[in-house]
Amino acid sequence: MASLGIMPRRTLNCTDEEKLQFFNYANTGTAEPEKHAEGTRVAPPRAEERGRCFDLKAEIVEVVAVLAVGLGPVESSVRTRDRQMYQYMTHHNYEEQPKADCPLWSPPPHTFESCSLLQKKPPVYRVMVYSKSQMDFLVKMAAEGLSSAQIARSVNVCRRHALTLLNDVVGNSEKADPTSKRNVAMAVERAEEQAKKRLRVEDMTPAYTEEESAEFVRLGIAASLSIIARLLEKSWVFSLELKAFDHQSLLSYLDVRVKFYSRVSGLCSAHLLAIPKYVGKCDVMMFQTLDRVLTALLPEWRERLIGITTGGDIPITARIIEVVKRFQNVACGPMFYRNGSSIDQLHRILYTFYAALDKGRFFRIFKRLSDYVRNEPSVLSEIKRYPGYREQLDSEMQGFIKSPTAFGREVDMIMVHNGMIQTHFKEKAPAIMLAPPVSWWVTLEVLQWATGRANAVFEVLQKQYLSLSQQAAVMTSLAEECISGFNAQLHDGKSSSTRSTSDTFVSRDGQVSLGKSTMLDFVVGSSTIARDLMKHGSPATVHFVAEDLAASAVDMVASLVELSDSLKQQSTACVDTNSTKVSQASTVTDVLPPVLPHELAQLSLAEFDEVLQAHDAAQRGTLTNSDIKAICEEHELLCRLVAKEEEFRCALEKCTQETPFDLAWSFMDARFGNLEAFAGGLATVRPSDAVALSDQKARDVVVCPKDMEEARLLLADLTLESALHAQQFQSLTKLQEEMYDRERWCTETVKERVVLKVSAPEARGTYLQKHTTFLITQESHQEGVRRRFRDFEWLRVVLHARYVGLLVPSLPEKTTTAAVLKNEAFLQSRMRGLQRFLNDIMQSPYLRSDAAVASFLGEPGDEATWDAMRKGTAVMDNAGEGHMRWLQRIMCEHIAASPEKYVLNVLYEW
């Protein structure tokens, strides 16, 4: 019966415990590791382990293992729960180990230095590689698009030929001296023996087999996702960014990125998952794939997701819009933002049009001419005489490929000076470059019509606050202007069978047609050079230009129409009321929230409270009630400074709607850390503010396309994922090291519990200048120091000036009424407030280690000595390790020029 895959009914009726006792399963291939107690926090790696030690959530390890299913001969070393269920459902394999809460990971022996389960709940693996340089080397190879098999072959080829390379080095150095070939050979042989002992090239650990290389590839992906998960856990909200790429004819993919704000990294964008060949894929499967990955990273992602932006180089398809709707329907927050950026898509449409002219010859001549203008002194000096061109000429010639408006500005510059340039070529006849033909100048003059209108659209699209509906309107206007100018015809692709002929050109999708005769009329009407050629008997050149422009422009117009329709569909989805959502309804909008300092300063206190309530800030993410209180206090301070301080108001006037988020907040002297963090979460829905963590563009990835299995658990490709995650691996690990270092220092600094007590009020001074001092002692210590209320005020002013952006504890209210000062109840209340102030300082690792705090608590001399010490401490450049570390946290921000000056002014007022 067992051979037929059928279990006896008696066995099926047994309990799980009885089955376990009967089958007595053994854990094969995985040694039981040392486990930490449940619920304890995992300690960060030691300093000597940084860069080669990785803590990975077991859910992420399992998701990465699923990516490798069906993609080659290498079996996954992770026994996933999906695999167990598959064995159970398809093969009735009851001998498989029962489903566990944690997937079992059994890498090949000697692949890593160690791989152990560090924590049971939630399960966390800790992997230690042999060296940091080993991991960096393999990650760089993966970033170039190499698969695990290619990495294994490359490393082993390098290993086999390492001695040959060494021979060349030793041999060349020896041949520099007059000696015999025999001596050289002996020297090389001795070097080989030493190298074998030192480099262990014949018995390496690991051996870099295909299986071991695959483990390193998965480790790189899992490490990247684990760091992203940690950053998301610290963000109160985040958003997703869907970007469609089609840079290779054989590979197109949807790049899904997460956008978040972190106090360590600022506003960032990191790659999450790529869905290759997404066109035609089921939107349900795409959503389920992303849902599983997000759940592994952040189980409560539905409560944290605040919006989705779209972008990329090609228009977003209707299927992707359906995926966005599914995210919109499961989001639990009260607000859900939909936005996108069509700049890159328009840039690619126009760049493709320019590059196709005259089969690419037009663009090659254009680049050579731009380079020649910048390197020919006579031409360069003539153009620089005119205002507005000096900065453009000083920039790199290739900049117009990256900047959307640079090509149009370059066309304008050359056309303004075309007479001088053509005269130069006639008189000088330079040998390094031939003069551009007349047809090229006609094409350039016609293009000036298109680039002028395109640049006007780019300037509008570069505004950060454009909604999808506004972008759709701008793009529709450009498409209609091109259709009208070229006299193009639109067709219904379902009913039309129009094909290109000798006189008519039809776009690839059959939606647009453009006649040669109508383009000829346009060329003659927009080019003075073409009209002169027609008058002087050279119509062939004009006809050639018209035909070439019609062949290229028809696809450009069709792409503009497609992009316009895509933006309209996305805009319509924002106001679609026919939602199938059954959970709490969210307000879907493409109107972006206020996030820049000058926008928040324009809100009244009541309006800002409405913003907090609209986003349910107190009930979602990591924000606590004290955080909300600090955010409100900083907003109130922002409004007060705008109303009272002229210098601060001038700094705020530098911000506009086009100012990037990080730059706008850098004008604020880092005084509003909590408010900036709140605004940073909302700013993730802005289309182009976040800084990508990848060290190269995704379009540079070249991987071999594969036919994906329809039964895949996740719509993803392991090689593509390894390349995209490897490109951001160094940036993410650097952020992780900064977080580890900060957490370690903060933990060690406040490890020793210090409780301060304020007691024993004592009146001192003369009758006219009487004041009260208080005794400050540490718990379990008898000795202490005496300080008056003015000393406490001094300490708070110093700390507030040094730690801009850090919330310094407040003091009890000050009073000068003699009757009140003598009241026993008042003294007790003041002592409690002062004691709370000091103990709150002791809870902050930065404030606790400040030199002013140390002097305040440890200088027991008389009042004259203390006054001298106080003034010396106030102007110290280095106020201790806490001060230096706080400056490192905000070193990228604009710091006030002289905080000490502010402190001295306060002292002078006393």
ZAMARGU-4260 file (C-alpha; in steps of 0.2 Angstrom, whole numbers, plus 5000, padded with zeros to 4 digits):
<rodrens>
0) 5000/5000/5000 | 5014/5012/5004 | 5021/5009/4987 | 5005/5015/4979 | 5006/5031/4989
5) 4990/5026/4999 | 4990/5027/5018 | 4980/5015/5029 | 4964/5023/5036 | 4971/5019/5054
10) 4986/5029/5051 | 4976/5044/5044 | 4965/5044/5060 | 4980/5045/5071 | 4985/5061/5080
15) 5000/5071/5075 | 5010/5066/5090 | 5006/5047/5087 | 5012/5049/5069 | 5028/5057/5075
20) 5032/5043/5087 | 5028/5030/5074 | 5039/5038/5060 | 5052/5045/5071 | 5059/5058/5059
25) 5077/5062/5059 | 5084/5079/5054 | 5096/5075/5040 | 5109/5087/5033 | 5106/5101/5046
30) 5114/5102/5063 | 5103/5108/5077 | 5111/5125/5080 | 5112/5135/5096 | 5096/5145/5099
35) 5093/5160/5109 | 5078/5162/5120 | 5061/5166/5112 | 5057/5185/5111 | 5075/5191/5115
40) 5082/5204/5103 | 5096/5199/5092 | 5113/5207/5097 | 5122/5215/5082 | 5138/5207/5076
45) 5154/5212/5084 | 5165/5225/5076 | 5177/5212/5069 | 5163/5203/5061 | 5155/5218/5052
50) 5154/5216/5033 | 5155/5197/5034 | 5141/5193/5046 | 5122/5194/5040 | 5107/5192/5050
55) 5092/5186/5039 | 5074/5183/5043 | 5069/5165/5040 | 5054/5171/5030 | 5066/5181/5018
60) 5077/5166/5017 | 5062/5155/5011 | 5056/5168/4999 | 5073/5169/4991 | 5074/5150/4990
65) 5057/5150/4980 | 5065/5162/4967 | 5076/5147/4962 | 5063/5135/4958 | 5064/5128/4940
70) 5078/5139/4935 | 5092/5126/4933 | 5100/5110/4939 | 5105/5118/4956 | 5092/5113/4969
75) 5088/5124/4983 | 5097/5120/5000 | 5082/5127/5009 | 5068/5115/5013 | 5054/5127/5011
80) 5036/5125/5017 | 5030/5127/4999 | 5041/5112/4994 | 5034/5101/5008 | 5016/5106/5003
85) 5020/5102/4985 | 5027/5085/4989 | 5012/5081/5000 | 4999/5087/4987 | 5007/5080/4971
90) 5016/5064/4976 | 5007/5060/4992 | 5024/5060/5000 | 5020/5057/5018 | 5038/5053/5023
95) 5042/5072/5021 | 5046/5081/5037 | 5030/5089/5044 | 5027/5107/5041 | 5038/5118/5053
100) 5037/5136/5058 | 5055/5139/5051 | 5062/5133/5035 | 5077/5122/5036 | 5093/5129/5028
105) 5107/5117/5024 | 5120/5125/5013 | 5134/5113/5006 | 5148/5110/5019 | 5162/5123/5019
110) 5152/5136/5009 | 5151/5148/5024 | 5161/5149/5040 | 5145/5146/5049 | 5126/5146/5046
115) 5115/5145/5062 | 5098/5148/5068 | 5101/5163/5080 | 5083/5165/5086 | 5067/5155/5086
120) 5053/5167/5087 | 5054/5176/5075 | 5066/5164/5067 | 5082/5173/5062 | 5097/5165/5053
125) 5115/5172/5056 | 5127/5168/5041 | 5146/5171/5043 | 5156/5171/5027 | 5175/5168/5028
130) 5180/5186/5023 | 5172/5203/5018 | 5182/5204/5002 | 5176/5187/4997 | 5158/5193/4998
135) 5162/5210/4989 | 5170/5201/4975 | 5156/5189/4972 | 5143/5203/4973 | 5152/5214/4960
140) 5151/5199/4948 | 5133/5197/4951 | 5130/5215/4949 | 5136/5213/4931 | 5122/5201/4927
145) 5132/5184/4929 | 5122/5169/4935 | 5128/5157/4948 | 5135/5145/4935 | 5144/5159/4926
150) 5151/5165/4943 | 5157/5148/4947 | 5166/5146/4931 | 5174/5163/4931 | 5181/5161/4949
155) 5188/5143/4945 | 5196/5149/4929 | 5204/5163/4939 | 5210/5151/4952 | 5217/5139/4939
160) 5227/5153/4931 | 5232/5163/4946 | 5249/5155/4946 | 5251/5159/4927 | 5248/5177/4931
165) 5260/5176/4945 | 5273/5169/4934 | 5271/5184/4922 | 5274/5196/4936 | 5289/5187/4944
170) 5296/5183/4927 | 5295/5201/4921 | 5303/5207/4937 | 5317/5195/4935 | 5321/5198/4917
175) 5325/5216/4921 | 5342/5210/4928 | 5355/5201/4917 | 5353/5183/4922 | 5350/5166/4914
180) 5334/5158/4910 | 5337/5144/4922 | 5338/5156/4937 | 5322/5164/4931 | 5314/5147/4930
185) 5320/5142/4948 | 5314/5159/4955 | 5297/5156/4947 | 5296/5139/4954 | 5300/5145/4971
190) 5287/5158/4970 | 5274/5145/4965 | 5277/5135/4980 | 5276/5150/4991 | 5260/5155/4983
195) 5252/5138/4985 | 5255/5139/5004 | 5250/5157/5005 | 5235/5157/4993 | 5229/5139/4995
200) 5224/5140/4977 | 5223/5121/4976 | 5212/5118/4991 | 5201/5133/4992 | 5187/5135/5005
205) 5174/5137/4998 | 5178/5128/4981 | 5166/5139/4972 | 5156/5125/4964 | 5140/5130/4955
210) 5130/5125/4971 | 5141/5135/4982 | 5140/5150/4971 | 5121/5149/4970 | 5122/5150/4989
215) 5132/5166/4989 | 5119/5173/4976 | 5105/5169/4987 | 5114/5176/5002 | 5117/5193/4993
220) 5098/5194/4989 | 5093/5189/5006 | 5105/5201/5015 | 5098/5216/5004 | 5080/5212/5008
225) 5084/5210/5026 | 5092/5227/5027 | 5077/5234/5018 | 5065/5226/5030 | 5074/5234/5045
230) 5073/5251/5037 | 5055/5248/5033 | 5052/5243/5051 | 5059/5260/5057 | 5048/5270/5044
235) 5031/5275/5050 | 5024/5274/5032 | 5032/5269/5015 | 5026/5269/4997 | 5029/5258/4982
240) 5036/5263/4965 | 5032/5253/4949 | 5044/5257/4934 | 5043/5248/4918 | 5059/5245/4908
245) 5062/5238/4891 | 5080/5242/4887 | 5084/5226/4879 | 5074/5218/4865 | 5074/5201/4873
250) 5071/5207/4891 | 5058/5218/4898 | 5053/5219/4917 | 5043/5228/4930 | 5055/5235/4943
255) 5046/5236/4960 | 5054/5248/4972 | 5051/5253/4990 | 5052/5272/4995 | 5055/5276/5013
260) 5062/5289/5024 | 5076/5285/5037 | 5085/5297/5049 | 5101/5288/5043 | 5098/5288/5024
265) 5085/5302/5021 | 5073/5299/5007 | 5078/5284/4998 | 5072/5271/4985 | 5078/5253/4985
270) 5074/5239/4973 | 5062/5226/4980 | 5058/5214/4966 | 5058/5213/4947 | 5044/5204/4937
275) 5052/5199/4920 | 5041/5199/4904 | 5027/5206/4914 | 5017/5211/4898 | 5003/5198/4897
280) 5006/5191/4915 | 4991/5189/4926 | 4988/5204/4938 | 4982/5192/4952 | 4999/5182/4951
285) 5009/5198/4950 | 5000/5205/4966 | 5002/5188/4975 | 5021/5188/4971 | 5023/5206/4978
290) 5011/5202/4993 | 5022/5187/4998 | 5038/5197/4997 | 5031/5212/5006 | 5024/5200/5020
295) 5041/5192/5022 | 5049/5209/5025 | 5035/5218/5035 | 5020/5208/5040 | 5010/5224/5043
300) 5014/5232/5027 | 4995/5235/5023 | 4994/5247/5037 | 5010/5256/5032 | 5008/5257/5013
305) 5003/5275/5009 | 5003/5276/4990 | 5010/5270/4974 | 5020/5280/4961 | 5023/5274/4943
310) 5036/5278/4930 | 5050/5270/4920 | 5054/5271/4902 | 5038/5265/4894 | 5020/5268/4897
315) 5012/5259/4911 | 5000/5245/4904 | 4982/5242/4909 | 4987/5226/4917 | 4999/5235/4929
320) 4985/5248/4933 | 4975/5233/4939 | 4989/5228/4950 | 4990/5245/4957 | 4971/5244/4960
325) 4973/5228/4970 | 4986/5237/4981 | 4974/5251/4983 | 4960/5239/4989 | 4970/5231/5002
330) 4978/5246/5010 | 4971/5249/5027 | 4976/5268/5029 | 4963/5282/5028 | 4973/5290/5013
335) 4981/5282/4998 | 4990/5292/4985 | 4992/5288/4967 | 5005/5297/4957 | 5018/5295/4943
340) 5032/5303/4933 | 5031/5303/4914 | 5047/5313/4911 | 5058/5297/4908 | 5044/5290/4897
345) 5043/5306/4886 | 5062/5307/4886 | 5064/5290/4879 | 5051/5293/4866 | 5060/5308/4860
350) 5077/5300/4861 | 5072/5285/4851 | 5065/5297/4838 | 5081/5307/4837 | 5092/5292/4836
355) 5081/5284/4822 | 5084/5299/4810 | 5093/5295/4794 | 5097/5277/4801 | 5107/5285/4816
360) 5118/5296/4805 | 5110/5312/4811 | 5113/5308/4829 | 5131/5303/4826 | 5135/5319/4817
365) 5126/5329/4830 | 5137/5322/4844 | 5153/5325/4834 | 5148/5343/4830 | 5144/5346/4848
370) 5161/5339/4853 | 5170/5349/4839 | 5161/5366/4845 | 5168/5363/4862 | 5186/5359/4857
375) 5188/5372/4843 | 5195/5388/4851 | 5188/5400/4837 | 5171/5393/4837 | 5170/5391/4856
380) 5176/5409/4859 | 5163/5416/4846 | 5148/5407/4854 | 5154/5412/4872 | 5152/5430/4867
385) 5133/5428/4868 | 5125/5427/4885 | 5117/5411/4891 | 5129/5399/4882 | 5144/5399/4893
390) 5138/5387/4906 | 5131/5376/4893 | 5147/5375/4883 | 5157/5371/4899 | 5146/5356/4903
395) 5149/5339/4896 | 5144/5336/4878 | 5136/5319/4882 | 5125/5328/4895 | 5110/5329/4883
400) 5108/5311/4883 | 5104/5311/4901 | 5095/5328/4904 | 5078/5329/4896 | 5080/5347/4891
405) 5099/5347/4886 | 5096/5341/4868 | 5084/5355/4864 | 5095/5368/4872 | 5110/5361/4861
410) 5099/5362/4845 | 5094/5380/4849 | 5113/5385/4852 | 5119/5377/4835 | 5104/5384/4825
415) 5107/5402/4832 | 5125/5400/4826 | 5123/5389/4811 | 5128/5403/4799 | 5145/5405/4808
420) 5148/5387/4810 | 5144/5383/4791 | 5156/5398/4786 | 5169/5391/4798 | 5169/5374/4789
425) 5170/5382/4772 | 5185/5393/4776 | 5194/5381/4788 | 5190/5364/4781 | 5196/5355/4796
430) 5203/5338/4794 | 5196/5331/4810 | 5178/5333/4805 | 5169/5334/4788 | 5156/5348/4786
435) 5138/5342/4790 | 5128/5340/4774 | 5114/5351/4769 | 5101/5338/4773 | 5107/5337/4790
440) 5105/5356/4793 | 5087/5355/4786 | 5083/5341/4798 | 5090/5351/4813 | 5080/5366/4808
445) 5064/5356/4808 | 5068/5347/4824 | 5070/5364/4833 | 5051/5365/4831 | 5049/5349/4840
450) 5062/5351/4854 | 5055/5369/4858 | 5038/5361/4862 | 5046/5346/4871 | 5056/5357/4882
455) 5041/5367/4887 | 5032/5351/4892 | 5048/5345/4902 | 5048/5361/4912 | 5030/5358/4917
460) 5033/5340/4921 | 5048/5344/4932 | 5037/5352/4945 | 5035/5340/4959 | 5017/5344/4963
465) 5009/5339/4946 | 4995/5326/4948 | 4991/5312/4936 | 4977/5322/4928 | 4988/5337/4925
470) 5002/5326/4917 | 4989/5318/4906 | 4982/5335/4901 | 5000/5341/4897 | 5005/5325/4887
475) 4988/5326/4878 | 4992/5344/4872 | 5009/5339/4866 | 5002/5324/4856 | 4988/5334/4848
480) 5001/5348/4843 | 5012/5335/4835 | 4997/5327/4826 | 4991/5344/4820 | 5008/5350/4815
485) 5012/5334/4805 | 4994/5332/4799 | 4995/5314/4805 | 4979/5302/4805 | 4973/5292/4819
490) 4966/5275/4816 | 4956/5262/4826 | 4968/5247/4827 | 4954/5234/4828 | 4946/5239/4812
495) 4960/5247/4802 | 4971/5236/4790 | 4982/5251/4785 | 5000/5246/4780 | 5015/5257/4775
500) 5016/5261/4757 | 5028/5272/4747 | 5018/5287/4751 | 5011/5284/4768 | 5020/5277/4784
505) 5010/5268/4797 | 5016/5266/4815 | 5020/5249/4822 | 5004/5247/4832 | 4993/5253/4817
510) 4986/5268/4826 | 4994/5282/4817 | 4998/5286/4799 | 5008/5300/4791 | 5009/5304/4773
515) 5025/5309/4764 | 5017/5324/4755 | 5010/5331/4772 | 5027/5330/4780 | 5035/5338/4765
520) 5023/5353/4767 | 5028/5354/4786 | 5047/5354/4782 | 5045/5367/4769 | 5034/5378/4780
525) 5046/5376/4796 | 5063/5377/4787 | 5070/5392/4778 | 5084/5381/4772 | 5072/5369/4764
530) 5062/5384/4756 | 5079/5390/4748 | 5083/5373/4741 | 5066/5372/4734 | 5068/5389/4725
535) 5085/5385/4719 | 5081/5369/4711 | 5087/5356/4724 | 5070/5348/4729 | 5078/5330/4730
540) 5086/5335/4747 | 5070/5341/4754 | 5061/5326/4748 | 5073/5315/4757 | 5072/5324/4773
545) 5053/5324/4773 | 5053/5305/4769 | 5065/5301/4783 | 5056/5312/4796 | 5039/5304/4791
550) 5046/5287/4794 | 5053/5291/4811 | 5040/5303/4817 | 5025/5292/4815 | 5031/5280/4829
555) 5034/5295/4840 | 5017/5302/4838 | 5010/5284/4841 | 5020/5283/4857 | 5014/5300/4863
560) 4996/5295/4860 | 4999/5279/4870 | 5008/5288/4884 | 4993/5301/4885 | 4980/5286/4886
565) 4990/5278/4899 | 4991/5293/4910 | 4972/5296/4907 | 4968/5278/4913 | 4979/5280/4929
570) 4970/5296/4933 | 4953/5289/4930 | 4958/5274/4942 | 4960/5287/4956 | 4942/5293/4955
575) 4934/5276/4951 | 4920/5273/4963 | 4917/5255/4957 | 4929/5248/4970 | 4927/5230/4975
580) 4936/5233/4992 | 4927/5226/5007 | 4938/5233/5021 | 4940/5250/5028 | 4938/5262/5013
585) 4953/5274/5009 | 4952/5290/5001 | 4962/5288/4984 | 4969/5304/4977 | 4983/5310/4966
590) 4984/5327/4975 | 5000/5327/4985 | 5001/5331/5003 | 5011/5346/5010 | 5029/5340/5014
595) 5041/5355/5012 | 5045/5367/5026 | 5037/5382/5017 | 5021/5372/5014 | 5019/5366/5032
600) 5023/5384/5038 | 5008/5390/5029 | 4996/5378/5039 | 4988/5384/5055 | 4989/5373/5070
605) 4972/5367/5067 | 4975/5363/5049 | 4991/5353/5054 | 4981/5343/5066 | 4969/5339/5052
610) 4984/5332/5042 | 4989/5321/5056 | 4971/5315/5058 | 4969/5312/5040 | 4984/5300/5039
615) 4980/5292/5056 | 4997/5296/5061 | 4994/5291/5079 | 4988/5273/5075 | 5000/5267/5061
620) 5018/5264/5059 | 5031/5267/5073 | 5025/5284/5079 | 5020/5285/5098 | 5010/5298/5107
625) 5026/5307/5112 | 5032/5307/5094 | 5016/5315/5089 | 5018/5328/5103 | 5035/5332/5097
630) 5029/5334/5079 | 5016/5346/5084 | 5028/5356/5095 | 5041/5357/5081 | 5027/5363/5069
635) 5022/5376/5081 | 5040/5382/5083 | 5041/5382/5064 | 5026/5394/5062 | 5033/5405/5076
640) 5050/5407/5068 | 5043/5411/5052 | 5032/5425/5060 | 5046/5432/5071 | 5063/5429/5063
645) 5068/5438/5047 | 5083/5427/5044 | 5073/5411/5046 | 5060/5418/5034 | 5073/5422/5021
650) 5080/5404/5022 | 5062/5398/5020 | 5059/5408/5004 | 5073/5398/4995 | 5061/5384/4995
655) 5049/5382/4980 | 5038/5368/4973 | 5052/5362/4962 | 5065/5361/4977 | 5070/5343/4981
660) 5064/5337/4998 | 5082/5334/5006 | 5088/5351/5000 | 5072/5360/5006 | 5074/5353/5024
665) 5093/5357/5024 | 5089/5375/5025 | 5081/5372/5042 | 5097/5369/5051 | 5091/5352/5056
670) 5080/5360/5070 | 5065/5350/5066 | 5070/5331/5066 | 5053/5324/5071 | 5043/5335/5059
675) 5055/5331/5045 | 5053/5312/5048 | 5034/5314/5048 | 5035/5324/5031 | 5048/5312/5025
680) 5035/5298/5026 | 5022/5308/5016 | 5036/5313/5004 | 5038/5295/4998 | 5023/5298/4986
685) 5032/5311/4977 | 5038/5304/4960 | 5056/5310/4959 | 5062/5315/4976 | 5070/5299/4983
690) 5088/5295/4980 | 5091/5277/4973 | 5103/5266/4982 | 5109/5257/4967 | 5127/5262/4962
695) 5122/5260/4943 | 5106/5261/4933 | 5095/5246/4931 | 5096/5248/4912 | 5114/5243/4913
700) 5110/5225/4918 | 5112/5212/4904 | 5105/5195/4908 | 5101/5180/4898 | 5082/5179/4896
705) 5073/5163/4901 | 5056/5156/4898 | 5047/5157/4915 | 5036/5142/4920 | 5018/5146/4922
710) 5017/5136/4938 | 5030/5146/4947 | 5027/5151/4965 | 5034/5168/4962 | 5035/5178/4945
715) 5054/5182/4947 | 5071/5178/4940 | 5085/5173/4951 | 5099/5180/4940 | 5090/5197/4937
720) 5086/5198/4956 | 5104/5195/4960 | 5110/5208/4948 | 5098/5222/4954 | 5101/5218/4973
725) 5119/5217/4970 | 5119/5234/4963 | 5113/5241/4979 | 5122/5229/4991 | 5136/5241/4996
730) 5125/5256/4999 | 5113/5245/5010 | 5127/5237/5020 | 5134/5254/5023 | 5118/5260/5030
735) 5117/5244/5041 | 5134/5247/5048 | 5129/5265/5053 | 5114/5258/5061 | 5124/5245/5070
740) 5137/5257/5076 | 5124/5269/5083 | 5114/5256/5092 | 5129/5248/5100 | 5135/5265/5106
745) 5118/5270/5112 | 5116/5254/5121 | 5133/5254/5129 | 5131/5272/5134 | 5115/5270/5144
750) 5119/5253/5150 | 5123/5259/5167 | 5107/5265/5176 | 5109/5282/5183 | 5096/5290/5194
755) 5098/5308/5200 | 5089/5316/5215 | 5086/5334/5218 | 5083/5339/5236 | 5088/5350/5251
760) 5084/5368/5245 | 5095/5381/5253 | 5094/5400/5253 | 5110/5408/5249 | 5117/5426/5245
765) 5113/5443/5252 | 5097/5450/5257 | 5095/5460/5240 | 5102/5445/5229 | 5096/5430/5238
770) 5094/5414/5228 | 5090/5396/5231 | 5102/5381/5228 | 5097/5363/5227 | 5107/5347/5231
775) 5110/5335/5216 | 5115/5318/5221 | 5116/5301/5213 | 5107/5286/5220 | 5117/5277/5232
780) 5129/5291/5234 | 5130/5303/5248 | 5140/5317/5240 | 5133/5329/5227 | 5134/5347/5220
785) 5123/5362/5223 | 5116/5371/5208 | 5103/5385/5207 | 5089/5387/5194 | 5099/5398/5183
790) 5112/5384/5181 | 5098/5372/5175 | 5093/5385/5162 | 5111/5387/5156 | 5113/5368/5154
795) 5097/5367/5144 | 5102/5382/5133 | 5119/5374/5129 | 5111/5357/5125 | 5098/5365/5114
800) 5111/5375/5104 | 5123/5360/5102 | 5110/5346/5098 | 5100/5355/5085 | 5085/5343/5080
805) 5086/5333/5096 | 5072/5336/5108 | 5079/5342/5124 | 5069/5340/5140 | 5060/5355/5147
810) 5062/5364/5164 | 5048/5369/5176 | 5041/5386/5174 | 5051/5400/5181 | 5045/5413/5194
815) 5052/5428/5202 | 5039/5431/5215 | 5046/5431/5233 | 5031/5424/5241 | 5030/5410/5229
820) 5048/5406/5231 | 5046/5403/5249 | 5031/5392/5247 | 5035/5374/5252 | 5023/5366/5240
825) 5031/5377/5226 | 5049/5371/5231 | 5044/5353/5231 | 5036/5355/5214 | 5051/5363/5207
830) 5063/5350/5214 | 5052/5336/5205 | 5053/5346/5189 | 5071/5348/5190 | 5074/5330/5195
835) 5063/5324/5180 | 5074/5336/5169 | 5090/5328/5174 | 5084/5310/5173 | 5077/5313/5156
840) 5094/5319/5151 | 5102/5303/5158 | 5091/5293/5146 | 5098/5301/5131 | 5115/5293/5126
845) 5119/5310/5117 | 5115/5322/5131 | 5121/5310/5144 | 5139/5310/5137 | 5140/5329/5134
850) 5154/5338/5143 | 5142/5352/5149 | 5132/5338/5158 | 5148/5331/5165 | 5153/5348/5172
855) 5136/5351/5179 | 5136/5335/5189 | 5154/5334/5193 | 5161/5351/5198 | 5158/5353/5216
860) 5169/5369/5219 | 5162/5386/5225 | 5151/5397/5214 | 5165/5408/5207 | 5174/5392/5201
865) 5158/5385/5194 | 5154/5401/5185 | 5171/5400/5176 | 5170/5382/5172 | 5152/5385/5165
870) 5158/5399/5153 | 5172/5388/5147 | 5161/5373/5144 | 5149/5383/5134 | 5161/5388/5120
875) 5170/5371/5118 | 5171/5365/5100 | 5172/5347/5106 | 5159/5344/5119 | 5162/5325/5120
880) 5158/5309/5110 | 5139/5312/5111 | 5141/5329/5103 | 5153/5322/5089 | 5141/5308/5086
885) 5126/5319/5084 | 5135/5330/5072 | 5139/5315/5062 | 5121/5311/5061 | 5117/5328/5054
890) 5133/5332/5045 | 5124/5332/5028 | 5113/5345/5034 | 5116/5364/5035 | 5122/5368/5053
895) 5120/5385/5061 | 5136/5395/5059 | 5139/5398/5077 | 5128/5390/5091 | 5141/5396/5104
900) 5137/5414/5099 | 5118/5411/5103 | 5123/5403/5120 | 5134/5419/5124 | 5120/5430/5120
905) 5109/5422/5132 | 5122/5422/5146 | 5125/5441/5142 | 5106/5444/5145 | 5107/5436/5162
</rodrens>
